[in-house]
């Protein structure tokens, strides 16, 4: 059963109490940013990264870092690039986006280093098992889906992307280990790397764009849209099954990529959370913008978004649910 009451999210007013009756602690950390905020990753609550679109034609992408006390806005040295995803390992962080861009940032050098990639297609997803084993996925709207892998030098093409995936993209990637990597794609497809080969399975209809995927140790969740409604598929070890019985739910855009604290976010500020049995609504009630991505630690959740289905992206937003009061974005 999926509970979607009030999932449309709302403006700043109104009752945002979750279904279990406890008061919501969602905070609006930033809104009306010049570009959408598109990706979020956190090593812990004192090391948080946010990336987003270019702030204007001729300007660079949004990169923000929180060190536990304050936000810092960082300059990558790039212009006219949108950054769609970020993933890291402590003080080593990978950022990916348009024009085939992948950057590696190391705190000890405070430098954004470009890494060679096979093509100028858009990098939509990043995940890795270590700083020397990182996966990147993406494509273009015209249709050039790809899977790349970095093993210390450059990103190389991984063969095995299904030939039927002629449009859309491989949208996101996550994993449990170097030999258990999962990817979500257009046309209802999910891809899996077992350490030697890339296989695929169809879990949805050909109209399904599975924009995001997340895996805990016990389950994987892929979510997106079938053009008109949101779709969500869950695998608890026996295969993916649909968990969205309603016909009018919001389009889903982001899933917490890793960990046991599973959230899905999407259209109109919608947020749902897996309580161990059901997916229940947890609307922040502080924005009606569409969320693009989310990240969760054991104690906190962040969600980012804006108006990103346009060029340039605009109206960036960040919300947070956790035990502290985060400072406003710079």
N, C-alpha and C positions, 0 to 999 in steps of 0.2 A: 504494500500500500504506500502511495506517495501522497503526503499531505502538502498541498500547494496553497493553502489559504493565505491571502495577502501577499503572494509572491511577486506581485507587480511592483512592490516597493513603493515608496511615496516620496513626497517632499520632506522638508525638515520637520514638520509637525506630525501629529498623529501618534497613535499607540504602536510602539515597536516591540512590545513584550512578546517573547517567543512562546510557542505553544505549551511549553512546560510550566509557564507562569512566572519564571524568573525574569527580573528586569534585564533588558538588553543593555550591554555596555559598549555598543558600537559608537565609534568616534569618527567624525568627518575631519580628516587630517589635512586635506587639500582639495580644492575644487576650482573649476574655471581656469585650469592651466592652459597655456597657449597651445599645447599639443596633448594628445591622449597619452595616458600612462598605460603601458602595454605589457610589461613584465615585472615580476617581483620574485626575489629569492632572499632567504635569510639563513645564515649559518646558525644564528641564535637571535635573541631579542636585542642584542647589542651589536649586530652586524647585519644590517638590512640594505639591500640594493633594489632600486626602482629604475626601470628604463622606459623610454617612450619615444615618440615621434620627433621629427625636426620641429623646432619652435617657430620657424618661418622659412620661407624660401631663402636659401643662401646661408642659413644658420645650421647649427649642429643639433644632434639628438639630445633628448633629456636623459641625464644620468644623475641620480641622487643617491647618497649614502648616509645611513644613520649609524652612529657609533655608540648608541646607548644614551647619549646626551643631546646631540644636535644633528641636524641634517646639513650635509655639504653638497653643493652642486658642483659636478665635475665636468671638465672639458676634455672630450676625446680627441680633439684636433680634426674631426671630420665635419663636413658640411653636406647638406642635402641627403642625409641618411636617416632612416627611421630604424630604431632598435626595437625589435619585437620580443626578445626573450633574454633572460639572464640566468645563469646557473654557476655555482661556484663550489669551492672547497676551502673553507677557512679564508685565508688571505689571497687565494688565487681565484679569479672570477672570469668567466667567459661571457661575452655579450654578442648577440647576433641580430642581423637585420637585413635591410634592403641592399641591393647591389652585391650580393654574396658576401657581405661584411661579417667577419667574425674577429673580435678583439679579445686579447687576453690581458687582464690587469693583474699585476702583482703588487701587493702593498709595500713590499720592501723597496721597490723601484719607483712606485707611484707613476707608472707609465702604462698607457694603453698600446699594446703591441698588435698590429694586424697579423693575422695568420692566413696563409694562402688557402684558397678554396677553388673548387673545380669550375665554378660558373658564377655569373652575376645574378642568379635567382635569389628570391627572398628566403632568408633563414627565419622560420617561424618557431622552431623548437630546439632546445638544447638540454642535454642531460649527460652525465658521465659517472663512471664508477670510480674514477681517480683523475687527477690533473693531466695524466698522460693517456687517458682513455675516455674520449668525449665524443658523443654523437650529435649530429646536427641534421635537421630535416626541414623540408619546405617545398617551394615550388613557385609558380606564377599562376595568375588567374587564367592565362591562356593554356596552361597545362604543361608543366615540366616537373612533375613531382620527383623528389630526390631523397636519398639517404646517404649521408657522408659520415666518415669516422676519422677521428684524430688519434694518432698513437705516438705523439711526441714531436712530429715535424710539420705536417700539413694535413688538411682534411682531404681524404680520398673517397671516391665513389664506392659505395657498397652495392654489389649487384644483387638483384632479386626483387626490385620494386615491380609489382605485378603489371603486366602489359595492359590489362584492362583499366588501369588507373591512368586514363588519358587526359583527364581534366582535373582541376583542383590542385590539391597538394597533399603531402604527408605533413599533417599539421603540428603534432606534438610528439615528444618522445620522453619516456621515463623507464625506470628499471629497478630491479632488486639487486642485481649483480652484473658483472661483466658478461655473464652467460645467460642472462634472463632480462632482455630488453624489449620493451613494448612501444608501439607507435600507433597513432590514430590517423586516419586519412579520410579523403573524400570517398564517395560511392559506397559507404557503409563498411569500409575495410579497416581491419586491424592487422598490423604486421608484428612479427616476433622474431628476435634473434636469440638462438640457443647456444651461441658460442662458435658456431661454424657456418650456419646458413640462415638466410632471411626467408621466412615463410609468411603466409598471409591467410586470413580467413574473412569471410563476409559475415558480419554480425548484424547488419542493418540493410535497409533498402538502397537501391542505386541512387536515390535522391538524398540520402543521409550524408551530411558533412560532419564528421566526428572531429570537432575542433580541438578537443583536449582529451587527455588520458592521465589517470593517476593510479598508482599501485601501492598498496600496503603489503605487508607480508602475507595477508590472508585473502586479499581480493584486489581486483582491478576494476576501474570504472571509466567508461568512455562516454562522452557527452557532446551534444551538438544540436543540429537541426535537420528536419526533413523538408525545409523551405518554409513551411507555415508554422510548425510547432517545434518545441524542444524534444529531443530524444535523449535517453539515458540507458546505457546497458551496463550490467554488473556481472562480474564473474567471480564467484566464491570458490572456484576450484573445479566446477563441473561444466564450465562453458558460459558464454555471455548470454544473458536473457534481458529482455526489456523490463525496466522498472518504472515506466511512465504510462500509466493507464489513461490519463486524461488526454483529451484531444485539443486542449487550448492552453497548454502550459507555455511559459516563456522560452525563447531560444537560449540554450546554454552555450557559454563560450569558454569557461575555464574550470579546471579541476585541480585541486591540490595535488601536485605531482607525486609526492612521496609521503610516507608516514601514516599513522593510524587515525589521525584527525582529519577525516575526509569531508571536504566542502566542495560544492559546485556553485558557480556564479554565472550570471548572464543578464539578459535583457531587463531593462527598467529597474535596475538595482536589485534583481532577484538573487536570493541566496538560500540554498538548502544544505542541510547537514545530516550525515548518516549517524544515527544514534545507536547503532549496533543491530538494529532490526529494520527500521524504517528510515526513509528520507523525509525529514521534517523541515518546514519553512523557518528561516531565521532572518527575516528582512531587516536590514539595518535601519530603514526608515529615515535616512538622512540624505539620500540622493535618489533620483530617478534615472540617472545616467546608466548606460549599459556597462557592466563589468566585463573585462577581457581576460583577466588572470587572477589567480589567488594563491596564497601560500599559507601554510599553517605550521606552527610549532606545537608542542604539547600544551601550551598555555595561551596562545594567541593566534589570531587570524588577520591577514591583510588581503584586501582586494583592490585592484586597480582597473581603470577603464576610461571611458569618455565616448566621444563620437569618432570612432576609428574606421568605420566603413566608408571613408571618403579620403581624398587627398587635397590638402594636407589634413592630418588628424587634428582635432581640437577638443576643448572642454575636458582636459584631464582631471581625474578624480582619484583620491586614495581614501579608503576607510580602514579602520582598525578596531578589532575587538580583543581586549586583553586586560591585564591587571594594572597597567600604568596609563598615564595621560601623555600621549606623544605630542611633541611640539609641532606647530604648523610648518608646512613645507616652506622653504625659502622662496 
